[in-house]
Amino acid sequence: MALRRSGSEKKSVETGSQGAGKGAFFTRVRHWWHRAPEETEAPPALVPARQRRDEAARPAAPPPLDRMTVLQWLWGEGFVVPGGEAFVQELVKPFGLGPSTSVLDLSAGLGGPARTIAKTSQTYVTGMERNFEWARSGQAMSVRAGLERRAEIIHYDPEDLELRKNRFDCILGRVVTFPIRDKERFFRVLFEALKPGGKLLITEFVAEPGAMGEPILAEWSDQEPISPALWTLAQYEDCLAGLGFEVRITEDISDTYHRMVVGGWAEMIKMHDLRRMPRRDLGTIVDEAEFWAYRVAALQSGALRLIRIFALARKDG
């Protein structure tokens, strides 16, 4: 599903109003977009044959900028969400990974996290990704890196997930469950797929109790590629405990996530001169800026939070 374009008629989300400089990156991108000259086609004209031959011999114009490229400019090669290699390594420390550990990554994206884990821990990671194009490109990147077996990336549908029982030592998921409708079924499949004592670590968007009807959440929801089906933290804890998980850690990492978002945009703007971009490419940047502006606004409002949950699968085998 394509992200909505933010034309001049769309209400602006100025996250900077909630803190000095916090929305400056998104605002600057919009400013460049509205000041960029319109690209119009020149009227057809008679062109001499020799000139046509010379033009045909020139290298073809580069393809339009795509979202996959923009995401990697923001978050790093192979990454489609905030938090690069260092963050992933820190995130999975509770797993105690080693060469004999089997890991399932439920939010593989382009495979950057899976390849990071495989390289640093010498373990095998199965990466699963909901977006078919990302999964296909991620597997191609694993092949080029010589990690097609240690960090395999495959496509899947979280709403219809099936896994072999007692297959994995550890399962990682980053903001993967908030759009899933039947979360209890999803977590039951994960519980059964973990070995006895297996470890589950997720980061997830949750709604603050009493905030479900807040307009800011409705505005954010309208921008997400898949409509969210938000839970509160208490709902996650109750569901996991009911299935047999022992929840060990719950931590609010909203501020960390916000810093990574702003840092990614600051670095991207520093590395790429948006003022010199063709208008069609700048439009792709603007679409992405609008998407992240709404996420940041919802987090800054306090109605939406990002929580880290670490749990153990308590079962007999």
PyMOL commands that set and color helices and strands:
alter all, ss='L'
color gray80, all
select helices_A, chain A and resi 15-18+24-35+49-57+67-75+85-91+93-95+112-121+132-144+158-160+183-193+215-223+233-243+254-271+274-276+279-301
alter helices_A, ss='H'
color red, helices_A
select strands_A, chain A and resi 102-105+124-129+151-155+168-174+194-207+245-252+304-313
alter strands_A, ss='S'
color yellow, strands_A
deselect
rebuild
show_as cartoon
